[in-house]
Structure formats: structure tokens, C-alpha cells
Amino acid sequence: MPISSSTTDAPRFMASTWHKRTPSLRQPLSWLAYKLMYKGQQEKRMGKVPVLSGSLSHTFMVPRALVSLVLLPILIRHFTPYLPSFILFFPAPLLPVLLFTFAYNLIGITILLLINRLCDTYGFFDGAVKRDVIPDAKLNETMLGVVLLTVLRPVVGTMMLWNDWETKGAASGWDLTQWGWWAMGLPFRLLICSVVMDFWFYVSHRSMHEIPWLWKFHKVVRFAVSLSLPTRELTDNSLFSASHGEASLPTMSAFGDWEHNFLDSFVIPGLTLITYKVDFGTWWFSALYTLFNESASHSGVRVLWRAPIGGWVLSLLGMDQCTEDHELHHRLGWRKSFNYGKQTRIWDTIFGTKGERLETKEEYLQL
Ligand SMILES: [Zn+2]
């Protein structure tokens, strides 16, 4: 039986047909991919590159983060007395872990749907090059990586920080003045979180690009990133050589080896919390904004869209990160790439690995 592929010259193992038919619910991972991954047209867009303001990101994210942070604890306090007593003996706060993990995933889905819409409206960078799609043979593995990432992160954060947050809040009687002070300091704490996390990400990411035995864990991810969100992903990976010179779509950030997924979902967030321990509420905002920016920066959407945390301030120093920066990172591989940061370009500037923007140079922007 002939196997068709969206990539005309792709070898057989690269065939990608899953997005052409609705899978049954008996294949939950394929169904999830079909519903969430970008399936629109990839037309070449001309003209100046639009600029998306940071207020769009905040208008989208703040209500979601705030409503869940206020509403879920009320539900948790209400339902905890009705839980069977054995649940109280679990080492983790079970109800908070379940509810915040559910909310994280729900909000993640709305982020993906927003980005898919923006991709339809604005198209992709380097539009003449067709973007990659996940091959059928790698679909389940990719989606399992997505699920692992979106479950591990909220589980770990809630386990580490929830009890402290709840105890301190209860002790203060959920005093509104205290909330006001907390909210005023939030942007500052989020910026520190972002910079600290980006440091650990920079170190691990650059190491994988420069230390031979680590590259094997990263090259698959790079290929994957390019396949799920409308991310462009070029690889120096002979296994996936068909993706050379091509681009990827928005969900690929989670496609990779288990070791890599574990690093991204557990080790880097854990190191960030050890280096800069924040309260649960700040962590919740930070985790959601990180997911937002990771999805945007892997989408390849043809706009100047800065990472929302500190983006405007950092742009004055030339250290902001926008969608094109990570896109350009994916076009080069082993020991040739640049822009290793994922939230900012602070560490790339300090360590001399900042790359030049191509399509989002000042003179090409629709201001
Ligand atoms: Zn990389």
C-alpha cells in the first residue's frame, strides 16, 4: 500500500498522514494530536512583519492564571473535608496536585489554540520553506512527551510549594492587603524566575549542542520541536535527514528522548526553584508564562512577539527574546547554532552566542 507524505521527498519512515483523518477516541494520543496540532495552510506571506504587543500576551495569560489561582484553592478547601481519610496520608497534597495539573493542561490547550489561530492569520517565518510535520511512526512518542511535560511540571511545583502557601495564607486569614503587596512584587519576581530558569536552560542546552555524548539526546528533540507546533526545525541529524532545510509546526517542543523530557520537565524547573525559591502563586504564574512562551517561540509564527516576562524592558538592552530568535536557533545544529536561551537573550549576550535576527530587523517591521 503506498504511503503518502506531506513532505514530498520524505523517505518512507517520515510519512505523515495522521493529520488527514479524524482518529477515533480509542487512540487518545492521535486524537489529541489531531485536535491540537496545527493543520492549516502554510502559504508564503509577504510584506512587513507585524508586531504583537506584550499586552496581548498579558491579557490572555493574567486572567487564566489569576482565576485558577483564586478559584482552585476555594474548591480545595471546600472539598477537602469530604475526601476519604486515607487520602490525607498521601505524601503529596493530592487534590491540589490533581486540580492544578488539570488547570495547567486546560490553559495549555487554550494557548495552543491561540497560537494555531495566529499562525493562520500571520503565516510562518521563512515561508517559502515547507514546515515539518510529525511522522506517523513518531506520533505516539511525541504526544506522550507532551503529556509527560504538561503533567510533571505542575505535579512537581504543587508538591513542593502548595502546603507552605496554604499554611501562610490561612495564618494571615487571606488578608487582602497582603495580596496587594504580593501582586505588586509579582512582575519583579517573575522576571527573576525567568532569568534564573533561563540560566539553567542555557547551560544544559548549550552543553547538549557542544558535548558529543549529550547531543544525541537533543537532536531528536530539535527534530520533534519542528514537527508539532508550526516550528521550523533544522537538524544536523542524519537519522532525520529529510528535515534538513525544512521547518516544523507548534507542539514539537515535547518530542524527544525520555532523558531530555525529564531534564526539561523536572531537572531545570527543580534547579530553578532551588536557586530562587518562590511562593506557590509566583511559581504558578511563572510556570504558565513559561509554557506560553515555549509554545510561541516554537511556533514560527511570522510576527515580532516578545517573551512577555520583561520583554519590553529587555528589548531596551537588546536582550529580549522573540519568536524568531528560537526559530533561528533551530536552523542550525551541532556546534553551529546560537540563541540557546528560551526566555531571554541575557545569557546569550553575556556568553557571546546571540544571533542576528533576519525577518524581524527594525526596518522590516510593520510599526
Ligand atoms: Zn537546540
Residues whose N, C-alpha, C, O or C-beta is under 5 A from the ligand:
A	BS01	ZN	none
